[in-house]
């Protein structure tokens, strides 16, 4: 999959419903690919301030957002290492394990 993600300029996830934690966004960001997503499930939380979030079923908003993100990638305005670091810091096995241990420890106090 890294080869597939590395071939992308931008990833977009335009779900209308039913997304929990969309792995595809985290995977794309982990390879430095910026994302434009609809505001469904955890998509906005995953991209944070490093991606673009648009309302569901608004192609009139999605199209300009995609064009803007493509412009940013073409002009070097995207910090690809920040995308990767965001995923590693928040969603790596070590990060999730530490958060889980902390939450369980709080319950035992």
C-alpha positions as a Markdown table, in Angstrom:
| # | Residue | x | y | z |
|---|---|---|---|---|
| 1 | Unk | 0.0 | 0.0 | 0.0 |
| 2 | Unk | 2.8 | 2.5 | 0.5 |
| 3 | Unk | 3.4 | 2.5 | -3.2 |
| 4 | Unk | -0.2 | 3.3 | -3.9 |
| 5 | Unk | -0.3 | 6.1 | -1.3 |
| 6 | Unk | 3.0 | 7.5 | -2.6 |
| 7 | Unk | 1.5 | 7.8 | -6.0 |
| 8 | Unk | -1.3 | 10.1 | -4.7 |
| 9 | Unk | -1.2 | 13.9 | -4.6 |
| 10 | Unk | -4.2 | 14.1 | -2.3 |
| 11 | Unk | -6.6 | 11.6 | -0.8 |
| 12 | Unk | -10.3 | 12.4 | -0.5 |
| 13 | Unk | -12.8 | 10.5 | 1.6 |
| 14 | Unk | -16.3 | 11.6 | 0.7 |
| 15 | Unk | -18.4 | 9.4 | 2.9 |
| 16 | Unk | -21.9 | 10.5 | 3.7 |
| 17 | Unk | -22.4 | 8.2 | 6.7 |
| 18 | Unk | -21.0 | 5.2 | 8.5 |
| 19 | Unk | -17.4 | 6.1 | 9.2 |
| 20 | Unk | -16.0 | 5.3 | 12.6 |
| 21 | Unk | -12.2 | 5.7 | 12.4 |
| 22 | Unk | -11.4 | 5.6 | 8.7 |
| 23 | Unk | -8.0 | 3.8 | 8.5 |
| 24 | Unk | -7.5 | 5.1 | 4.9 |
| 25 | Unk | -7.0 | 8.6 | 6.2 |
| 26 | Unk | -4.4 | 7.6 | 8.8 |
| 27 | Unk | -2.6 | 5.4 | 6.2 |
| 28 | Unk | -2.5 | 8.3 | 3.7 |
| 29 | Unk | -1.3 | 10.8 | 6.3 |
| 30 | Unk | 1.3 | 8.3 | 7.5 |
| 31 | Unk | 2.8 | 8.3 | 4.0 |
| 32 | Unk | 2.7 | 12.1 | 3.8 |
| 33 | Unk | -0.4 | 12.4 | 1.7 |
| 34 | Unk | -2.7 | 15.3 | 2.6 |
| 35 | Unk | -6.5 | 14.6 | 2.9 |
| 36 | Unk | -9.7 | 16.3 | 2.0 |
| 37 | Unk | -12.6 | 14.7 | 3.9 |
| 38 | Unk | -16.3 | 15.0 | 4.6 |
| 39 | Unk | -17.3 | 15.7 | 8.2 |
| 40 | Unk | -18.4 | 12.1 | 9.0 |
| 41 | Unk | -17.4 | 9.9 | 11.9 |
| 42 | Unk | -13.8 | 10.6 | 13.1 |
| 43 | Unk | -12.6 | 11.9 | 9.7 |
| 44 | Unk | -12.3 | 15.5 | 10.9 |
| 45 | Unk | -10.6 | 14.5 | 14.1 |
| 46 | Unk | -8.1 | 12.3 | 12.3 |
| 47 | Unk | -7.0 | 15.1 | 9.8 |
| 48 | Unk | -7.2 | 17.8 | 12.4 |
| 49 | Unk | -5.7 | 21.1 | 11.2 |
| 50 | Unk | -3.5 | 19.3 | 8.7 |
| 51 | Unk | -6.3 | 18.5 | 6.2 |
| 52 | Unk | -9.5 | 20.0 | 4.9 |
| 53 | Unk | -13.0 | 19.1 | 6.1 |
| 54 | Unk | -16.1 | 19.8 | 4.1 |
| 55 | Unk | -19.8 | 19.2 | 4.8 |
| 56 | Unk | -21.4 | 16.1 | 3.6 |
| 57 | Unk | -23.1 | 16.2 | 0.2 |
| 58 | Unk | -21.7 | 19.6 | -0.8 |
| 59 | Unk | -19.8 | 19.1 | -4.1 |
| 60 | Unk | -19.8 | 22.8 | -4.5 |
| 61 | Unk | -17.5 | 22.9 | -1.4 |
| 62 | Unk | -15.6 | 19.7 | -2.1 |
| 63 | Unk | -14.3 | 20.7 | -5.5 |
| 64 | Unk | -12.7 | 24.0 | -4.4 |
| 65 | Unk | -11.2 | 22.3 | -1.4 |
| 66 | Unk | -9.6 | 19.6 | -3.6 |
| 67 | Unk | -8.3 | 22.3 | -6.0 |
| 68 | Unk | -6.9 | 24.3 | -3.1 |
| 69 | Unk | -5.2 | 21.2 | -1.6 |
| 70 | Unk | -3.7 | 20.3 | -5.0 |
| 71 | Unk | -2.4 | 23.8 | -5.3 |
| 72 | Unk | -0.8 | 23.5 | -1.9 |
| 73 | Unk | 0.9 | 20.3 | -2.8 |
| 74 | Unk | 2.1 | 21.7 | -6.1 |
| 75 | Unk | 3.6 | 24.7 | -4.4 |
| 76 | Unk | 5.2 | 22.9 | -1.5 |
| 77 | Unk | 2.9 | 24.3 | 1.1 |
| 78 | Unk | 2.2 | 20.9 | 2.6 |
| 79 | Unk | 4.5 | 19.7 | 5.4 |
| 80 | Unk | 4.4 | 16.0 | 4.7 |
| 81 | Unk | 6.5 | 15.1 | 7.7 |
| 82 | Unk | 3.9 | 16.9 | 9.9 |
| 83 | Unk | 1.2 | 14.6 | 8.4 |
| 84 | Unk | 3.2 | 11.5 | 9.3 |
| 85 | Unk | 4.2 | 12.8 | 12.7 |
| 86 | Unk | 0.5 | 13.4 | 13.6 |
| 87 | Unk | -0.4 | 9.8 | 12.9 |
| 88 | Unk | 2.6 | 8.4 | 14.7 |
| 89 | Unk | 2.1 | 10.6 | 17.8 |
| 90 | Unk | -1.6 | 9.9 | 18.1 |
| 91 | Unk | -2.3 | 6.5 | 16.5 |
| 92 | Unk | 0.8 | 4.3 | 16.6 |
| 93 | Unk | 0.7 | 1.1 | 18.6 |
| 94 | Unk | 2.9 | 2.7 | 21.3 |
| 95 | Unk | 0.7 | 5.8 | 21.5 |
| 96 | Unk | -2.5 | 3.9 | 21.7 |
| 97 | Unk | -1.1 | 1.4 | 24.2 |
| 98 | Unk | 0.1 | 4.3 | 26.5 |
| 99 | Unk | -3.4 | 6.0 | 26.3 |
| 100 | Unk | -5.1 | 2.7 | 27.0 |
| 101 | Unk | -2.9 | 2.0 | 30.0 |
| 102 | Unk | -3.4 | 5.5 | 31.3 |
| 103 | Unk | -7.2 | 5.2 | 31.0 |
| 104 | Unk | -7.2 | 1.9 | 32.8 |
| 105 | Unk | -5.0 | 3.2 | 35.5 |
| 106 | Unk | -7.4 | 6.0 | 36.1 |
| 107 | Unk | -10.2 | 3.6 | 36.5 |
| 108 | Unk | -8.3 | 1.7 | 39.2 |
| 109 | Unk | -7.6 | 4.8 | 41.3 |
